[in-house]
Amino acid sequence: MARKKNISPVSKVRHLITKMSPKSPISEQFRTLRTNLQFASVDEELKTILVTSSSPSEGKSSSIANLAVVYAQQGKKVLLVDADLRKPTVHYTFRFDNLKGLSNILVGDISIPEAVVQTDIQGLDVIGCGPIPPNPSELLGSKRMEKFIQDSKEVYDVILFDTPPVLAVTDAQILANIVDGTLLVIRSKQTEYEAAQKSVDALQPAKAKFLGTILNDRDKSDSNYYYYYGN
């Protein structure tokens, strides 16, 4: 029997450009980013990807949600995980409650299938943050987190993790050591160069591969390629 979606209306609803307007130039840039990531993993499989930013409000959560959609549109089985155990937002984007999720899995309250929410996008499942715990860093660095990743890799082709900003707390750095690769979102005309460089420096020592950056909110250019670029 299929799982029920358990979708409920919430505030702060966000719209996914790759779902609403898949032929738009912005959606095309997300597909370009997907292709770049696939080329970056020619020698080794890239199944678990972390997306973070230097500071809040730089577009990491909308970026990772749209990236998840284009992977699913390619026919991949995708899991998007809200690993921001401090200020979660994935449940706003996909319009479900946040009563259970990753935090419940990591303390042993529920199983992965019990936490999964099916979206209306074929191939894309999400797991919300769940109740905000008092010890996010410890949970993300735990053996149970490693087991969660290994168990999820047996079911999904791509697993994407939305994490807190890297300069605010250590959560992203901790998780970067147990995923296959990390992306940094920077916002045009907002992210300061020094903050971006500090973020890269913080992520590069991680055992996982630093994949590059997503430039968000770039002004339209003469070439008509704009808004999102992945390097």
N, C-alpha and C positions, 0 to 999 in steps of 0.2 A: 504494500500500500504506500502511495506517495506521501511524503511529509506535507503537512499543511504549512502555508507560507507564514501565517501568524503576522500578517501585515496590518498595521494600524496607522491612522493619520497622525502626524506629529508636526511641530513647528519647525522652522528653519529648513524647509524643503529645498533641495538643490536639484538642478536639472542637468542631465547628462547629455552633452552635445553629441557624443558618439552614438547615442541611442535615438535622440530626437531628430538629428540631422546628420545621418551617416555619410552623406555625400559632400558635406561642407569642407572648406579648406582646413578648418581646425581639426575635424575628424581625420582628414588625410594626414595631418602631422602626427596624430597619435598612431596611425598605422605605420608611418615612417619610423617613429620611435620603436614600435614593436619589431619592425624589421631590423633596425640597428641593434637591438638587444639580441636578436637571433644570430646575427653575424658576430656579435661579441662572444657568443658561446659556442663557436664552432668546435673547439677542442674539448670542451667540457660542458655537460648539461647544466642549463640554468633554469632551475625549477622554483627556487625560492628567492624572491626579490623584495628588498626593503626600500621604502620610499620615505624620505624625511626632508626637512628644510632647516635653514638656519634659525628662523624665528617664526612666530605665528603669522597667519594671514598672508602666506606666500603662495598658497594654492596647492599644497601637497595632497590634500585629501581629494580635491576635485580631480587632480592629475592622476592619482592612482586609481580612482573609480573609473575614469574614462579609459585608462590603460587596461583595466580588467575587462571592460566591455569589448575592446577591439581584440583582445586575446580570445574571448568567447566567440566573437563573430568569425574568427578564423577556424572555429571548430574545436578549440581546446576546452578541456574541462578545468575551470578556473575557480579558485577559492580566494576571496578577498577577506583578510582578517584585520579587524580593528585592534591593533596592538598599542593604541594610545590609551593606556589605562588611567589617564588623568583627565583628559578633555576629549572624550570620544565623539565622533561625528558621522561614522559610517551609517548608523541607524537613521540619521536624518536624510542622507542621500537616498537610501533605499526604502525609507518609510516603514520601519518596523520598530517595535518597542525594544528597550535595552534591558530587559529583566533578566536575561541570561546570555552568557557568551564566554569569551576567552577566560575571564577571571574565574568563572565557575569550573571550567575544564581544568585549570591549573591548580585548583585546590581540591580537585577530585570529586566535586559535587555531581557533575554530569559528564556524559560521553560526548565525543565530537558530533555524531549524528544528531544528538539531542540539541546541540547548540546551533546547528546549521540552519540558515534561512534560505529557502529557494527564492530566487528573484524571477521576474517575468522575462529575463533574458536567458535564452537557452544556453546551458553550459556554465552559467555563472551562479555560484553559491557564495553567501557571505556569512561571516561569524562576527557578531558585535562584540563590544568590549565586555558587556555584562556589568554587574555592580562594581563601582570603582573601589579597588582595594587600598589598604593603607600602605602596602609595600610593593608598588609596581616593579621597581628595579629588581627586587629579589625574585619575584615571580617570573619575569622575563629571562632571568639568568639561571633558572632552576632546571633540574633534570627533567621535570615534567614538561617544560617548554620544548626541550630537545625531543622528547618522546612525541609530543604533539606534532612537531614538524615531520618527524619520520613517519608517523601514522598517516598524516595528511598526504605525504608524497606517494603513498601507496594507492591513493584514490584519485588525486588531482594531477594534471599536467603542469599547471602553474599555480603557485601560491604567492600572493602579494600581501605585504605587511605595511599598514599605515602606522607610523610611530610619531611620538612627540618630536618637536624641534630639537636638533642635536645640541645646540648651545644652551638650551634651557635645562635639560636633565640628561642623565647618562643612559637612558633607556635605549635610544637608537644605537649607541656604541656597543652596548651589551648584546643586542640582538644582531648587530652586524657581524658578530663573530660566529654566528651559527646559521646564517643564511648564505646563499650562493653569491649574491651580489647586492650592491647598494646604489641607489640613485638619489641625487640631491636636487631638490626643486629650488630655483631662485626666481624672484619676481623682478622683471625689468623696471628700472627706475625706483625700486624700493629697497631691494637687498643691497646692503653696503658691501663693497669689495672685501674689506677686512673681515666682515662676518662670514662671507662665502669662503674665503681662504681658511679661516679658522675651522670652519665646518669640514672642509676637505681634509685638513690636517688631522682633525679628530677621527675621521672615518677611515683614512688610509692605513693606519696601523692594524686595523681589524683583519682577522684571518680571511674574511670574505673579500671578494673582489670589488673595488670601487669602480663602478661602471661608467660614471660621468654625471652630467647635469641635465636638467630640463629647464630651459628658459621659458618662463611663463609670462603671459600678458605683454608680449612684445608688440610694438606698434606695427601697423601694416606697412610693408615695404613695396618698393617698385616691382619686385619680382613676384608679388602676390603670395609668397610663402611667409606666413606670419604666425604670431601668437605662441606656438609651441615649437621648440627645437630640441632635439635630443642629440647630445654629442657622446 
